Amino acid sequence: MKTTKSVADMIPGETAVISGFTDEEISIKLLEMGFLPGTAVRFNFTAPLGDPVCVSVSGFDLSLRISEASTITILN
């Protein structure tokens, strides 16, 4: 059985490829920010209290809430 992994499940330094989204409403915002399916995303670090997280995508370092990061599915 294959489980779906999200950006929120990644660890610092890990890189993955975006496969899609689980929330249509938030996906529009994320697409505009450069989170395109097929694009590599790198998990940089988590804030000291665990939220938000910093990721790199499309040449930019971006901060995301955990709730947003959990809607971005990645390929294992």
PyMOL CGO cylinders between C-alpha atoms (Angstrom):
from pymol import cmd
from pymol.cgo import CYLINDER

trace = [
    CYLINDER, 0.00, 0.00, 0.00, 1.40, 3.35, -1.04, 0.3, 1, 1, 1, 1, 1, 1,
    CYLINDER, 1.40, 3.35, -1.04, 0.94, 6.26, 1.33, 0.3, 1, 1, 1, 1, 1, 1,
    CYLINDER, 0.94, 6.26, 1.33, 0.68, 9.86, 0.25, 0.3, 1, 1, 1, 1, 1, 1,
    CYLINDER, 0.68, 9.86, 0.25, 3.40, 12.09, 1.63, 0.3, 1, 1, 1, 1, 1, 1,
    CYLINDER, 3.40, 12.09, 1.63, 3.18, 15.87, 1.86, 0.3, 1, 1, 1, 1, 1, 1,
    CYLINDER, 3.18, 15.87, 1.86, 5.69, 18.69, 2.19, 0.3, 1, 1, 1, 1, 1, 1,
    CYLINDER, 5.69, 18.69, 2.19, 4.76, 18.87, 5.90, 0.3, 1, 1, 1, 1, 1, 1,
    CYLINDER, 4.76, 18.87, 5.90, 6.14, 15.32, 6.31, 0.3, 1, 1, 1, 1, 1, 1,
    CYLINDER, 6.14, 15.32, 6.31, 9.57, 16.19, 4.92, 0.3, 1, 1, 1, 1, 1, 1,
    CYLINDER, 9.57, 16.19, 4.92, 12.70, 16.61, 7.04, 0.3, 1, 1, 1, 1, 1, 1,
    CYLINDER, 12.70, 16.61, 7.04, 15.29, 19.43, 6.78, 0.3, 1, 1, 1, 1, 1, 1,
    CYLINDER, 15.29, 19.43, 6.78, 17.51, 19.00, 3.73, 0.3, 1, 1, 1, 1, 1, 1,
    CYLINDER, 17.51, 19.00, 3.73, 15.12, 16.64, 1.96, 0.3, 1, 1, 1, 1, 1, 1,
    CYLINDER, 15.12, 16.64, 1.96, 14.18, 17.31, -1.67, 0.3, 1, 1, 1, 1, 1, 1,
    CYLINDER, 14.18, 17.31, -1.67, 11.11, 15.91, -3.45, 0.3, 1, 1, 1, 1, 1, 1,
    CYLINDER, 11.11, 15.91, -3.45, 8.99, 16.48, -6.54, 0.3, 1, 1, 1, 1, 1, 1,
    CYLINDER, 8.99, 16.48, -6.54, 5.54, 18.01, -6.22, 0.3, 1, 1, 1, 1, 1, 1,
    CYLINDER, 5.54, 18.01, -6.22, 2.83, 15.65, -7.47, 0.3, 1, 1, 1, 1, 1, 1,
    CYLINDER, 2.83, 15.65, -7.47, -0.33, 17.64, -6.71, 0.3, 1, 1, 1, 1, 1, 1,
    CYLINDER, -0.33, 17.64, -6.71, -2.59, 19.13, -4.07, 0.3, 1, 1, 1, 1, 1, 1,
    CYLINDER, -2.59, 19.13, -4.07, -5.31, 17.95, -1.72, 0.3, 1, 1, 1, 1, 1, 1,
    CYLINDER, -5.31, 17.95, -1.72, -7.10, 21.30, -1.27, 0.3, 1, 1, 1, 1, 1, 1,
    CYLINDER, -7.10, 21.30, -1.27, -8.37, 23.03, -4.42, 0.3, 1, 1, 1, 1, 1, 1,
    CYLINDER, -8.37, 23.03, -4.42, -8.84, 26.44, -2.77, 0.3, 1, 1, 1, 1, 1, 1,
    CYLINDER, -8.84, 26.44, -2.77, -5.34, 26.64, -1.28, 0.3, 1, 1, 1, 1, 1, 1,
    CYLINDER, -5.34, 26.64, -1.28, -3.80, 25.12, -4.42, 0.3, 1, 1, 1, 1, 1, 1,
    CYLINDER, -3.80, 25.12, -4.42, -4.55, 28.28, -6.43, 0.3, 1, 1, 1, 1, 1, 1,
    CYLINDER, -4.55, 28.28, -6.43, -2.47, 30.37, -4.01, 0.3, 1, 1, 1, 1, 1, 1,
    CYLINDER, -2.47, 30.37, -4.01, 0.32, 27.78, -4.01, 0.3, 1, 1, 1, 1, 1, 1,
    CYLINDER, 0.32, 27.78, -4.01, 0.39, 27.55, -7.82, 0.3, 1, 1, 1, 1, 1, 1,
    CYLINDER, 0.39, 27.55, -7.82, 0.77, 31.33, -7.99, 0.3, 1, 1, 1, 1, 1, 1,
    CYLINDER, 0.77, 31.33, -7.99, 3.71, 31.05, -5.57, 0.3, 1, 1, 1, 1, 1, 1,
    CYLINDER, 3.71, 31.05, -5.57, 5.50, 28.57, -7.88, 0.3, 1, 1, 1, 1, 1, 1,
    CYLINDER, 5.50, 28.57, -7.88, 4.46, 25.21, -6.40, 0.3, 1, 1, 1, 1, 1, 1,
    CYLINDER, 4.46, 25.21, -6.40, 3.85, 23.55, -9.76, 0.3, 1, 1, 1, 1, 1, 1,
    CYLINDER, 3.85, 23.55, -9.76, 3.42, 19.79, -10.19, 0.3, 1, 1, 1, 1, 1, 1,
    CYLINDER, 3.42, 19.79, -10.19, 6.70, 18.31, -11.42, 0.3, 1, 1, 1, 1, 1, 1,
    CYLINDER, 6.70, 18.31, -11.42, 8.77, 21.01, -9.71, 0.3, 1, 1, 1, 1, 1, 1,
    CYLINDER, 8.77, 21.01, -9.71, 11.39, 20.14, -7.09, 0.3, 1, 1, 1, 1, 1, 1,
    CYLINDER, 11.39, 20.14, -7.09, 10.80, 21.41, -3.56, 0.3, 1, 1, 1, 1, 1, 1,
    CYLINDER, 10.80, 21.41, -3.56, 13.45, 21.43, -0.82, 0.3, 1, 1, 1, 1, 1, 1,
    CYLINDER, 13.45, 21.43, -0.82, 12.54, 21.49, 2.87, 0.3, 1, 1, 1, 1, 1, 1,
    CYLINDER, 12.54, 21.49, 2.87, 14.94, 23.93, 4.58, 0.3, 1, 1, 1, 1, 1, 1,
    CYLINDER, 14.94, 23.93, 4.58, 13.88, 24.19, 8.22, 0.3, 1, 1, 1, 1, 1, 1,
    CYLINDER, 13.88, 24.19, 8.22, 11.04, 24.47, 10.71, 0.3, 1, 1, 1, 1, 1, 1,
    CYLINDER, 11.04, 24.47, 10.71, 10.55, 27.51, 12.94, 0.3, 1, 1, 1, 1, 1, 1,
    CYLINDER, 10.55, 27.51, 12.94, 11.46, 26.98, 16.62, 0.3, 1, 1, 1, 1, 1, 1,
    CYLINDER, 11.46, 26.98, 16.62, 7.84, 26.32, 17.65, 0.3, 1, 1, 1, 1, 1, 1,
    CYLINDER, 7.84, 26.32, 17.65, 7.18, 24.03, 14.67, 0.3, 1, 1, 1, 1, 1, 1,
    CYLINDER, 7.18, 24.03, 14.67, 5.16, 26.39, 12.48, 0.3, 1, 1, 1, 1, 1, 1,
    CYLINDER, 5.16, 26.39, 12.48, 5.82, 27.84, 9.88, 0.3, 1, 1, 1, 1, 1, 1,
    CYLINDER, 5.82, 27.84, 9.88, 8.31, 25.96, 7.72, 0.3, 1, 1, 1, 1, 1, 1,
    CYLINDER, 8.31, 25.96, 7.72, 10.76, 27.29, 5.14, 0.3, 1, 1, 1, 1, 1, 1,
    CYLINDER, 10.76, 27.29, 5.14, 10.99, 25.61, 1.74, 0.3, 1, 1, 1, 1, 1, 1,
    CYLINDER, 10.99, 25.61, 1.74, 12.75, 26.39, -1.53, 0.3, 1, 1, 1, 1, 1, 1,
    CYLINDER, 12.75, 26.39, -1.53, 10.84, 26.11, -4.80, 0.3, 1, 1, 1, 1, 1, 1,
    CYLINDER, 10.84, 26.11, -4.80, 11.31, 27.69, -8.23, 0.3, 1, 1, 1, 1, 1, 1,
    CYLINDER, 11.31, 27.69, -8.23, 14.39, 29.58, -7.01, 0.3, 1, 1, 1, 1, 1, 1,
    CYLINDER, 14.39, 29.58, -7.01, 12.68, 31.17, -4.00, 0.3, 1, 1, 1, 1, 1, 1,
    CYLINDER, 12.68, 31.17, -4.00, 12.77, 30.53, -0.25, 0.3, 1, 1, 1, 1, 1, 1,
    CYLINDER, 12.77, 30.53, -0.25, 9.19, 30.65, 1.03, 0.3, 1, 1, 1, 1, 1, 1,
    CYLINDER, 9.19, 30.65, 1.03, 7.53, 30.33, 4.40, 0.3, 1, 1, 1, 1, 1, 1,
    CYLINDER, 7.53, 30.33, 4.40, 4.41, 28.15, 4.66, 0.3, 1, 1, 1, 1, 1, 1,
    CYLINDER, 4.41, 28.15, 4.66, 2.06, 27.27, 7.47, 0.3, 1, 1, 1, 1, 1, 1,
    CYLINDER, 2.06, 27.27, 7.47, 2.04, 23.56, 8.29, 0.3, 1, 1, 1, 1, 1, 1,
    CYLINDER, 2.04, 23.56, 8.29, -1.63, 23.47, 7.25, 0.3, 1, 1, 1, 1, 1, 1,
    CYLINDER, -1.63, 23.47, 7.25, -0.64, 24.76, 3.78, 0.3, 1, 1, 1, 1, 1, 1,
    CYLINDER, -0.64, 24.76, 3.78, 2.39, 22.48, 3.47, 0.3, 1, 1, 1, 1, 1, 1,
    CYLINDER, 2.39, 22.48, 3.47, 0.24, 19.45, 4.30, 0.3, 1, 1, 1, 1, 1, 1,
    CYLINDER, 0.24, 19.45, 4.30, -1.89, 20.07, 1.18, 0.3, 1, 1, 1, 1, 1, 1,
    CYLINDER, -1.89, 20.07, 1.18, 1.10, 19.73, -1.20, 0.3, 1, 1, 1, 1, 1, 1,
    CYLINDER, 1.10, 19.73, -1.20, 1.58, 16.08, -2.13, 0.3, 1, 1, 1, 1, 1, 1,
    CYLINDER, 1.58, 16.08, -2.13, 5.00, 14.82, -3.16, 0.3, 1, 1, 1, 1, 1, 1,
    CYLINDER, 5.00, 14.82, -3.16, 6.40, 11.75, -4.88, 0.3, 1, 1, 1, 1, 1, 1,
    CYLINDER, 6.40, 11.75, -4.88, 8.09, 9.28, -2.55, 0.3, 1, 1, 1, 1, 1, 1,
]
cmd.load_cgo(trace, "trace")
